[in-house]
Amino acid sequence: MIIVNVKEGESLDRALKRFKKKFEKTGVLRELRSRQAYEKRSVTRRTQVKKAIYKQSLNQDNG
């Protein structure tokens, strides 16, 4: 359960923004979407490898 304490004088929009950030950090929606359809282990592994290669290529360009 996510708890967001609204501070004195804080707008509701600001508190809602903090809630959304905490909710996104937990990864609940990502997990839900991944469980919508079964994905074989080999496919999952392949996508992880592709992401890792992409991230490494980004780091090499900046470095």
ZIQUIVEN-V520514 format. One record per run of one state. SS is the DSSP state (H for helix, E for strand, - for the rest). FROM is the first residue (numbers start at 0). LEN is the number of residues. If there is no record, write none. Layout:
ss: (SS:SS)
from: (FROM:FROM)
len: (LEN:LEN)
This chain:
ss: (-:H:-:H:-:H:-)
from: (0:11:26:27:36:40:62)
len: (11:15:1:9:4:22:1)
